[in-house]
Amino acid sequence: MDKERIPAKEMVLGLAYHGYAWTLVDPKDNAIGSPARGRASTADGSMSYKYIKTYLRSYGVKVMYNASYVANYCIIGSFWIGFDDVEAIKTKVLYAREKELLGYKSMEGKCCCVENPESNVRDISQKIHDKEKLEELGNTIVVKRTIPKSL
């Protein structure tokens, strides 16, 4: 059975400006995919990027990056928070360029209010965005395929 494929040049990669928090069963077992009791912090576990960064500053925790999953995460006691920070965003933007995708779009989620212009993720995305030619598709602005080779 033939499956129709969407050409890469018609695809847009979503970049998340939010994350999710989980309560770990065992705080010592805290790698990506570790067992969790359920959501943490909010009713559905979602957290805005701004809120995550505030959490990180408040608790002084280290952010880790997993290159296999292209995701950042941190552990605060029994809370595990997964999100995209600078490393993940940079890798995803370079992937979009390598695969010659149409572009990328920030996915801010229902609870996200990225108001901090000094946010590292917002900065790296903005630096790329400023150099790009934009195209409006309906109510979505899409970056054209001229993503820089290096960031």
PENOR-V190586 format. One line per field, one symbol per residue. ss: DSSP state (h for helix, s for strand, l for the rest). A space follows every 10 residues. Layout:
ss->???
This chain:
ss->lllllllhhh lssssslsss ssssllllll lllllssssl lllllssshh hhhhhhhhhl lllsssllll ssssssllss sssllhhhhh hhhhhhhhll llssssslll lllllllllh hhhhhhhhhh lllsssslls ssslllllll l
